[in-house]
Amino acid sequence: MIKNTYCTGVIFFTFAIIGFYYLQNQPNRIGGAISFPKTCWLGLAIFYWYFLPLILLLDKRSQNKYFYWGIRLFFASMLLRAFLELYLMYGKQAWLYEYGITHNILSVIVLIAVIISVEKMPKKTKPLALPLKITLYILLLMFFAEIYFSGYMLFNVKSEQQNTIWFIDNSQEHWLNNAITTAMVILLTIWQIIFYFQWINKSTVGKQ
């Protein structure tokens, strides 16, 4: 179940990234044009923040209740953010970058608590704990990156456009931001390949 669900998710998100890039770059789309690195970042962020927690919750190998409660709390906070963000963006057009920054900081605090809980895993699961810990640290890194990205938008988008411009395009003025985003996309992609072979692929039939 875990392997099939994971692989299905990877395929879905790959096509979703391509589709969103095409649709978002049509003329007069709310949110503005988006660069391909930013599209990949958005897709991977949703993958890591929503889909991956579900995979972790399905897999009981860690045998650590604090870890699972932490992941549930993280996932619940992300669902709440998704609801509010989509509503304020597309419903009210009143989303502010400060909202995202605030939630990113709170997510950092939650993830640090989850990382501490991972350190309390039973010794018999230690060989399996490393992929989880690395994944959690990468999640942590993602939120620091997202704080930077949100701050960039806050200081580089005109105040009258902040309710309708949420992305950056391929223009030269954004080259550094897109370069950092590309580096993050490469890192996240490489880790998911490693994570599959080091964690997902090691789940036994009886524990899937």
For each residue, the residues with C-beta under 8 A, 3 or more apart:
1: 4 5 58 208
2: 5 6 55 58 59 200 203 208
3: 6 7 200 201 203 208
4: 1 7 8
5: 1 2 8 9 54 55 58
6: 2 3 9 10 55 196 200
7: 3 4 10 11
8: 4 5 11 12
9: 5 6 12 13 47 51 55
10: 6 7 13 14 192
11: 7 8 14 15
12: 8 9 15 16
13: 9 10 16 17 43 44 46 47 51
14: 10 11 17 18 43
15: 11 12 18 19
16: 12 13 19 20 43
17: 13 14 20 21 39 40 42 43
18: 14 15 21 22
19: 15 16 22 23
20: 16 17 23 24 34 39 42 43
21: 17 18 24 25 34 36 39
22: 18 19 25 26
23: 19 20 26 29
24: 20 21 29 31 33 34 39 167
25: 21 22 29 33 34
26: 22 23 29
27:
28:
29: 23 24 25 26 32 33
30: 89 90 93 164
31: 24 34 89 164 165 166 167
32: 29 164 165 166 167 168 169
33: 24 25 29 167 169 170
34: 20 21 24 25 31 38 39 42 167 168 169
35: 38 39 167 168 169 170 174 178 181
36: 21 39 40 170
37: 40 41 178 181 182 185
38: 34 35 41 42 167 168 178 181
39: 17 20 21 24 34 35 36 42 43
40: 17 36 37 43 44 181 185
41: 37 38 44 45 149 181 184 185
42: 17 20 34 38 39 45 46
43: 13 14 16 17 20 39 40 46 47
44: 13 40 41 47 48 185 188 189
45: 41 42 48 49 142 146
46: 13 42 43 49 50 51
47: 9 13 43 44 50 51 52 192
48: 44 45 51 52 138 139 142 188
49: 45 46 52 53 78 139 142
50: 46 47 53 54 75 78 79 82
51: 9 13 46 47 48 54 55
52: 47 48 49 55 56 135
53: 49 50 56 57 71 74 75 78
54: 5 50 51 57 58 75
55: 2 5 6 9 51 52 58 59 200
56: 52 53 59 71 132 135
57: 53 54 68 71 72 75
58: 1 2 5 54 55
59: 2 55 56 62 199 203 207
60: 63 207
61: 125 128 203 207
62: 59 67 68 118 121 125 128 129 132
63: 60 121 122 125
64: 67 68 117 118 120 121 122 125
65: 68 69
66: 69 70 114 117 120
67: 62 64 70 71 114 117 118 121 132
68: 57 62 64 65 71 72
69: 65 66 72 73 117
70: 66 67 73 74 110 111 113 114 117
71: 53 56 57 67 68 74 75 114
72: 57 68 69 75 76
73: 69 70 76 77 110
74: 53 70 71 77 78 107 110 111 114
75: 50 53 54 57 71 72 78 79
76: 72 73 79 80
77: 73 74 80 81 103 106 107 110
78: 49 50 53 74 75 81 82 107
79: 50 75 76 82 83
80: 76 77 83 84
81: 77 78 84 85 103
82: 50 78 79 85 86
83: 79 80 86 87
84: 80 81 87 88 99
85: 81 82 88 89 95 99 100
86: 82 83 89 90 91
87: 83 84 90 91 92
88: 84 85 91 92 93 94 95 99
89: 30 31 85 86 92 93 95 166
90: 30 86 87 93
91: 86 87 88
92: 87 88 89 95
93: 30 88 89 90 163 164
94: 88 163
95: 85 88 89 92 99 100 163 166
96: 99 100 162 163
97: 100 101 150 151 153 154 162
98: 101 102 154
99: 84 85 88 95 96 102 103
100: 85 95 96 97 103 104 146 150
101: 97 98 104 105 147 150 151 154
102: 98 99 105 106
103: 77 81 99 100 106 107
104: 100 101 107 108 143 144 146 147 150
105: 101 102 108 109 143 147
106: 77 102 103 109 110
107: 74 77 78 103 104 110 111 143
108: 104 105 111 112 140 143 144
109: 105 106 112 113
110: 70 73 74 77 106 107 113 114
111: 70 74 107 108 114 115 136 139 140 143
112: 108 109 115 116 140
113: 70 109 110 116 117
114: 66 67 70 71 74 110 111 117 118 136
115: 111 112 118 119 133 136 137 140
116: 112 113 119 120
117: 64 66 67 69 70 113 114 120
118: 62 64 67 114 115 121 129 132 133 136
119: 115 116
120: 64 66 116 117
121: 62 63 64 67 118 125 126 129
122: 63 64 125 126
123: 126
124:
125: 61 62 63 64 121 122 128 129
126: 121 122 123 129 130
127: 130
128: 61 62 125 131 132 199 202
129: 62 118 121 125 126 132 133
130: 126 127 133 134 198
131: 128 134 135 194 195 198 199
132: 56 62 67 118 128 129 135 136 199
133: 115 118 129 130 136 137
134: 130 131 137 138 191 195
135: 52 56 131 132 138 139 191 195 199
136: 111 114 115 118 132 133 139 140
137: 115 133 134 140 141
138: 48 134 135 141 142 187 188 191
139: 48 49 111 135 136 142 143
140: 108 111 112 115 136 137 143 144
141: 137 138 144 145
142: 45 48 49 138 139 145 146 184 188
143: 104 105 107 108 111 139 140 146 147
144: 104 108 140 141 147 148
145: 141 142 148 149 180 184
146: 45 100 104 142 143 149 150
147: 101 104 105 143 144 150 151
148: 144 145 151 152 180
149: 41 145 146 152 153 177 181
150: 97 100 101 104 146 147 153 154
151: 97 101 147 148 154 155
152: 148 149 155 156 168 177
153: 97 149 150 156 157 162 165 166 168
154: 97 98 101 150 151 157 162
155: 151 152
156: 152 153
157: 153 154 161 162 165
158: 161 162
159: 162
160:
161: 157 158 164 165
162: 96 97 153 154 157 158 159 165
163: 93 94 95 96
164: 30 31 32 93 161
165: 31 32 153 157 161 162
166: 31 32 89 95 153
167: 24 31 32 33 34 35 38
168: 32 34 35 38 152 153 171 174 177 178
169: 32 33 34 35 174
170: 33 35 36 174 178
171: 168 174
172: 175
173:
174: 35 168 169 170 171 177 178
175: 172 178 179
176: 179 180
177: 149 152 168 174 180 181
178: 35 37 38 168 170 174 175 181 182
179: 175 176 182 183
180: 145 148 176 177 183 184
181: 35 37 38 40 41 149 177 178 184 185
182: 37 178 179 185 186
183: 179 180 186 187
184: 41 142 145 180 181 187 188
185: 37 40 41 44 181 182 188 189
186: 182 183 189 190
187: 138 183 184 190 191
188: 44 48 138 142 184 185 191 192
189: 44 185 186 192 193
190: 186 187 193 194
191: 134 135 138 187 188 194 195
192: 10 47 188 189 195 196
193: 189 190 196 197
194: 131 190 191 197 198
195: 131 134 135 191 192 198 199 200
196: 6 192 193 199 200 201
197: 193 194 200 201
198: 130 131 194 195 201 202
199: 59 128 131 132 135 195 196 202 203
200: 2 3 6 55 195 196 197 203
201: 3 196 197 198
202: 128 198 199
203: 2 3 59 61 199 200 207 208
204: 207 208
205: 208
206:
207: 59 60 61 203 204
208: 1 2 3 203 204 205
